[in-house]
């Protein structure tokens, strides 16, 4: 009897050990799971949503690309028209006025004057064209290249100056005489201003500045200074205001 009881206890212990092994460990590779043991059912883990793929940022247009085309292609600067000058009081007739980009009596302007004609600068530091609001600048030699404006100092207030361009005659009346010094930045600014003598003032009427050298006067005063173009220090300027316009007379047939 004692032997039978001992045998049953050994069988029960072996069964308990077998249950612990199946529950606590995974089966070894190639081992067969007993057919009466149900495999453990694992609860599926919900898939983790994948993060959206990073977007390549859209490049912002550069300033140049974003700017309107008009800002990149400014309107070309206005170029005044060639013209002819008449000053009846001193006998000047049909003096050609050649426009150029620059400033009064610079190298380009002086070379034009050396041909015996008048020069008219335009651009950032120049003037306007015939009959236009602002300062129409006209310069010519007094002594060299035939001296077309030799008698300009004799022009008086009230005298008429006629400028003909593109079939229109622009009549100016002289209102003032001024002197410009090449050795004074302020004086040059006053000569070239939109309103002669008043730099920075907004023009409201069409004006003209006729300018020639004061070489005889400077020499008489013992002033022999010359600039790089051979111009003396001083210029004599006659200022006029547009008084009327009319069609140019047709040429006789």
SVG drawing of the C-alpha trace seen along z (x, -y; Angstrom):
<svg xmlns="http://www.w3.org/2000/svg" viewBox="-7 -145 53 147">
<polyline fill="none" stroke="black" stroke-width="0.4" points="0.0,0.0 2.8,-2.4 4.4,-1.6 1.2,-2.5 0.8,-5.8 4.4,-6.7 3.9,-6.0 0.8,-8.2 2.7,-11.1 5.5,-10.8 3.1,-10.9 1.3,-14.0 4.6,-15.9 5.8,-15.0 2.5,-16.4 2.8,-19.6 6.4,-20.1 5.2,-19.6 2.6,-22.3 5.1,-24.9 7.5,-24.2 4.8,-24.7 3.5,-27.9 6.7,-29.6 9.0,-28.9 8.7,-29.0 9.0,-25.7 12.4,-25.0 12.9,-25.1 11.6,-22.0 9.7,-20.8 6.2,-19.6 3.5,-21.1 1.1,-18.4 -2.1,-18.3 -4.2,-18.7 -2.5,-22.0 -4.0,-25.1 -1.5,-27.6 -1.6,-31.0 -3.5,-33.6 -1.6,-36.9 -3.6,-40.1 -2.6,-41.9 -1.0,-45.3 -2.7,-48.0 -0.3,-49.4 1.3,-52.6 0.3,-55.2 3.3,-56.2 4.3,-59.8 3.6,-61.7 6.6,-62.0 8.3,-65.3 7.3,-67.9 10.0,-69.7 9.4,-73.4 8.4,-75.5 11.1,-78.0 10.0,-81.6 10.6,-83.6 13.5,-85.9 13.0,-89.6 14.0,-89.9 11.5,-87.2 8.7,-88.7 9.2,-92.2 7.0,-93.3 8.8,-93.6 8.4,-97.3 10.6,-97.6 13.4,-95.7 13.2,-97.6 12.8,-101.3 11.6,-103.5 14.6,-104.9 15.6,-108.4 13.9,-111.1 16.2,-112.5 15.5,-116.1 15.2,-117.0 17.8,-118.8 16.8,-122.4 17.9,-125.7 18.5,-129.0 17.8,-132.6 18.6,-135.6 17.5,-138.6 19.0,-141.3 22.5,-140.1 22.1,-138.7 22.3,-135.0 20.3,-132.9 19.9,-129.2 22.5,-128.2 22.2,-124.4 21.6,-123.0 22.8,-119.4 21.5,-117.5 23.7,-115.1 23.7,-113.3 25.8,-115.0 26.3,-118.3 27.0,-121.8 30.5,-122.3 31.7,-118.8 34.1,-117.0 31.3,-115.8 29.6,-119.2 32.8,-121.1 33.6,-118.8 30.2,-119.6 30.8,-123.3 34.2,-123.0 32.3,-122.2 30.9,-125.7 27.4,-124.7 25.6,-124.9 25.3,-122.0 22.3,-121.1 22.9,-118.6 20.2,-116.3 20.0,-113.5 20.4,-113.4 22.4,-116.6 21.3,-118.1 18.2,-119.9 15.0,-119.4 14.1,-119.9 12.7,-122.8 9.4,-124.1 9.4,-121.6 8.7,-122.4 12.1,-122.9 15.5,-124.4 16.5,-124.1 20.3,-124.5 22.1,-125.8 25.9,-126.5 28.2,-127.6 31.6,-129.2 32.2,-133.0 35.7,-133.3 36.7,-129.9 35.0,-127.8 33.7,-130.9 32.4,-132.4 28.6,-131.9 27.7,-133.5 30.3,-136.3 27.7,-139.0 25.6,-137.1 26.6,-139.5 24.8,-142.3 21.4,-140.5 19.0,-142.5 16.0,-141.7 13.0,-141.6 14.9,-140.4 13.4,-137.5 15.0,-134.1 13.6,-131.7 14.1,-127.9 12.7,-125.9 12.3,-122.1 10.1,-119.6 8.0,-122.3 7.3,-124.4 8.8,-127.8 9.3,-128.3 9.6,-132.0 11.4,-132.8 11.7,-136.3 14.9,-137.1 14.2,-137.9 17.6,-137.7 21.4,-137.6 23.5,-135.3 27.1,-134.5 28.3,-130.9 31.6,-129.8 33.2,-126.5 35.1,-126.6 31.9,-126.6 29.7,-123.5 26.9,-125.7 27.1,-128.0 27.1,-125.1 24.1,-123.5 22.2,-126.8 23.0,-127.0 21.8,-123.4 18.8,-123.4 15.3,-122.8 14.6,-126.4 17.7,-128.4 19.2,-129.8 17.0,-127.6 18.2,-124.0 15.6,-121.7 12.6,-123.9 10.0,-122.2 9.6,-123.9 6.2,-125.2 7.2,-126.8 9.4,-126.3 12.7,-128.2 16.0,-128.5 19.6,-129.2 21.9,-130.5 25.5,-130.2 28.9,-131.3 32.4,-131.9 33.5,-135.1 37.1,-134.7 37.7,-138.4 36.3,-139.5 38.3,-136.9 41.5,-137.8 40.9,-141.5 40.6,-140.7 43.9,-138.7 42.0,-135.4 43.7,-132.9 42.3,-129.7 41.2,-127.1 39.4,-123.7 40.3,-120.4 38.4,-121.5 40.1,-124.9 37.1,-126.8 37.7,-129.9 36.2,-130.1 33.2,-132.1 30.2,-131.8 27.7,-134.4 24.1,-133.1 21.0,-134.6 17.8,-133.2 14.5,-133.3 10.9,-132.2 8.7,-130.6 6.2,-133.2 4.5,-131.6 4.6,-128.8 3.6,-128.7 4.0,-126.5 7.2,-127.1 6.6,-128.9 6.7,-126.6 9.8,-126.8 9.3,-128.7 8.9,-126.5"/>
</svg>
